[in-house]
Amino acid sequence: MTLDPITLEVVRNKLDGIANEMQSTLLRSSFSPIVKEGLDASASLFTINGETLSQALAVPIHLATLIPVVRALLDTYSLDTVKEGDIYILNDPYLGGTHLPDIALMMPVFHDGKPIALSAAMTHHQDVGGMTPGSVPTNATEIYQEGVRIPPLKLRDGDVMNDTFMRMMRQNVRMPDSFEGDLNAQIAACTFGARRLADLARVQGDDKLTAIFEELLDRSERMTRATLAGIPNGTYTYTEHLDNDGIDLDTPVRIQVAVTVSEDEFHCDFTGTSLQVRGPFNCVQSGTAAAACFALRAVTDPSIPTNGGCFRPLRLTLPEGSIVNPTEPAPVNARTATIKRITSSILGALKEVLPDKVPADSGNELVILMFGGQRGNGANYVVGDLIASGSGASNRSDGVDMVETDATNCMNLPVEALEMEAPIRVKQFGLRANSGGAGTYRGGLGCVREFEILRGEVTVTYRGERHAYPAEGSHGGEAGAPAQAEITRADGHTETIPSKQVFTLSPGDRFKLETAGGGGYGDPSKRAPERVVQDRRDGKVTGGP
């Protein structure tokens, strides 16, 4: 079939537009603050063979882990048996998912009575049961403590919902109305995507549209391989560490990678990485692949349309029983911290050979805070906050202050939104002076955020990172400041908090965290004098002569 380039480009942009409209529907329809304010949800379109067609501007971890999720659906249900209106659901990490709060919905797209594509949406649900509010206990030692596991199931059969499943889930989560509301938002997003894509098929015809899909994927693959061919062939290594696994607080966890660029392939070998750990920082294969997908896109041409063709050159070696490929029933709820460190390891391996693309190490610390308790009327509340650190400086600019980096792309909750959801007051929120690593270009600053409990006991899950291993500088730049956290009790005494802990706060107690800064780039003595002056004027650097 002959395809003219104008039609190809129009359809490509239409596919991206559909995915982003799905994302807008998802965020605007959801109930929980972690979605409507924190933006912790994503939408995507897939071919009928399970390759990514288009992605919303959303969370890279979600967008990449939807790939094995869709594969699990296709392996479980024959396309000969699906019908219009069917919706499928999955969250089990050992069956294609990522961690239990991330629930994926998938909906076949039909034209002229046959499936032509799939629409999918993944949302981080505020609570899916388990041993702590928010379902991300840093002290979990098996996946059964983390919440309800959902294998590939049919959530809706045509236009009939699986009420048995919904009743069971409502009985096992702390905020059933919020859970069901967010699930309905995912249904709305998938339905929107399916309708828009069916409309496109009516205009183009399903045979032509399928040919366009194949050509778009093939073109992205060719462009990606051409970019990889421009990177010097070789094997490049890097080692990063997590502070600990949440259980053994004195033992770091090693992430070791050897990245081999060979002609037009990209191979990441994690031999030498720590064995799986007791705590929940294990990362199933889907999460490790998500990190590698992000790193691959970061070092190739950003103008290449992102779809499944971009990921065809990727190869992974994941030792079984390691932290990047654990065996069941290892806990996995805190895998985001590991994914971020895997990403920084892959990129770190390429720092020397790609200095124009890879900056100094970022704080790449996505602090997860979960607050859970009861309102005055006895109703449960669970509210989460997502707090970023500073990015690494590059060879041409300072790092960005308090910004999400690498494979995550969420927002902290606005102060007003948090205070509306829970009896908590935000006492302080601002940039953390002196936290960016010194250099010709300074690392981005982390932040300071302090909370005070107003009433009732609150269970807090704190999942930080970079307390022991700060972000390294590059080409003579200095490391960023490490993270730290402390509790000030109502009676005035203070407690230093390690990077992972579940604890209880009472009225009058305050919890303060300071996130890590990014690494600096280049010799600090060569920083332009006017930049030094401006840093002091802005309060980003204090003290000294």
C-alpha positions, 0 to 999 in steps of 0.5 A: 500500500502506498502511503503519502507522507502528509497522511502519515504525519496527520495520522501520527499527530492525531494519535498523539492528540487522542492519547493526550485527550485521554490523559486530560479526561483521566486527570479531570475525572479522577477523585483522588488528589494524587491523580487530579493534583499529583498527575500520577496517571497515564494513557496510551494507545497500542496496536493489536499486537501490543506495541505502543502507538502513541503516548500521552505526555504523562509518567514514563514509568506508566507508559512503558510498563503498560507494554507488558500489561497489554502483553499479559492481556493478549496472552490471557484473552484471545482476540477472537473472544473480545467484543466491543465494550469489553474492559480488562484490568490488571495490577499484579507485578508478577503478571505484567504490572509494576506495583499494586497501587498502579492499576491498568485498564485496557479496552479493545478498539473496534471497527466494522466488528473487529478489533483494530487497536487497544486503548489503555490507562494506568492510575496510581490508586490512593489505597489498595489495601495492605498493611499501611494507608496508601499501600506503600509500606517501606517495611513490607517483606512480602507482596501479600502485605502490600494490597490486593493483587489483581490478575488479568480479569474482565472488568466489564463484559460488553456493557455489564460491569463485574459487580462481584469484583467491585464489591470485593475491592470496595471491601478491601480498600480504605476509601472505596468511593475514591477507588471506584471514582478513579476507576471510572475515570480510567474507564472514561479515558479508555472509552474516549480513546476507543471512540476517537480511534474508531472515528479515525478508522472510519475516515481512513479504513482499517486496512490503510490505518493498520498499514499506517501504524506499521509504517510509523513504528518502522520509521521510529525504529529506523531513526532510533537505530540511526541515532544509536549508530552515531554513538561510539561503539563500546561497553560503558559501566556505572554503579549507583546505590540505594541507601537501604532496602527499608528493612536492613537500614545499614546495608546499601543496595547496589545497582550496577550496569554495563551499557553496550552500544553495538552498531544499532543496538542498546544492551543493558546488562545488570550482572553484579547488581544486588540480589533481591532484598527483604524490603519492598525496593525490588523491581520486577522486569517491567519496571527495569524495562521502563527505566531502560526505555526512558534512558534510550529515548533520552540519549537518542534524537528527541524529534523521533516520534515516540512509539514501540519502534523506538524500543525495538533496539533495546536488549536487557540482561536481568539476573533472576533473583536480583533486585532488577528481576526478583522472584515471587513473593518479594515485595515491590511497592517502593520500586519507583526509587529503584527505577529512578536509580536504574535510570541514573545508572544507565545514563551515568554510564554514558556521561563521558561518551555523551557529554552534550546529552547526559548531565551530572547526576540528579537528586532523582529523589521522588519522595513518597509521603502517605498520610492516613488517619480518621476524620472527626466523623470516623471516615478514613482518609489517605492522602499522598504527596510527591516531592522532588529534588534538584536536577544535575547541571549540564555542560551549558546550564545550571540544574533545575531546582526541585523538578521531577527527573528521569522516569517519573513526571508527577507534581507535589500537592498544592498546599491548599489541596493537601490541607483540604484533604487531611488535618495537616498544616504545611508550615514551610515549603521552599527551596533548600539553600546550598543544596546544589552541587558547586561547579562551573554550572551549579546543581539544582536545589532540593526543597524543604517541606514541613508538616504539622499534625492538627488533630488525631493520630496520623500514620505516615509512610516516608520513602526518601532516598539520597540520605547516604549517597548524594548525587555525584558531580561531573567533570570536576563538579561537586556532589549535591547535598544529601537528603535529610528528615526529622520529627519534632515532637509536640514536647520539643524533642527531635528524632532523625528519620532514616530514608525509609520509615513508617511512623505515627504522628500526634497533634502538635508533632511536626515532620520536616524533610529536605530533599537532595540537590543535583550534582554540579558540572565543571570546576567550581572556580570557573563559575562566572562571577555574575552567576555567583552574585546572582545565586547570593541575591536569590538566596540559593547560596548562603554563608562563606566569604 
